C-alpha cells in the first residue's frame, strides 16, 4: 500500500506591474491574452487550453514533455470582482496522479500609474508528489511571464 500524506502550506507573492489594474485584469481574464503568457517556458509543448471566465466557470491548461506525463491544471472561478479580485480553486495532476489542491486569490491594487498584484495561495500537497516551495517558484515564474507580457503591451 502507498504511504499517503498531505502537507498544508500558504504562500504570498507580490509583483508590481507598469500597467493599470484594468490591463492586468484583462491579461488574467481574457482567454486569448492569457494563452500568450500562462505557459511553462521550459516545456512549451502545445497542449489543451480552455477558459470560461465567470463565477463557476472552468479553466483547463494541459501540456508537458513529449516523452513524459501530461500536467493538467483545472481551475474553477469562485469569485470575480473586475479590476480588483479573482478567487479560484484548482487541482494539479501529473498524468493520472493528483498532486495538489489549492485555493488562490489574486488582488489588484492601483499603485501610482501601475498595479500591485498580491497572490495568496493555500495548498494541500498530496503524497509527496509536489511541494509548496516548488509551487511558489513556478507561480512566481508565471507572474514574471505576466509582467513580460504587460511590458510588451505598454
Buried (B, 14 or more C-beta within 10 A) or exposed (E): EEEEEEBEBEBEBEBEBBBBBEBBBBBBBEEEBBEEBBBBEEEEEEBEBEBEBEEEBBBBBBBBEEEEEBBBBBBBBBEBEEBEBBBBBBBBBBEEEBBBBBBBBBBBEEBEEBBBBBBBBBBBBBBEBBBBEEBBEBBBEBBEBBBEBBEEEE
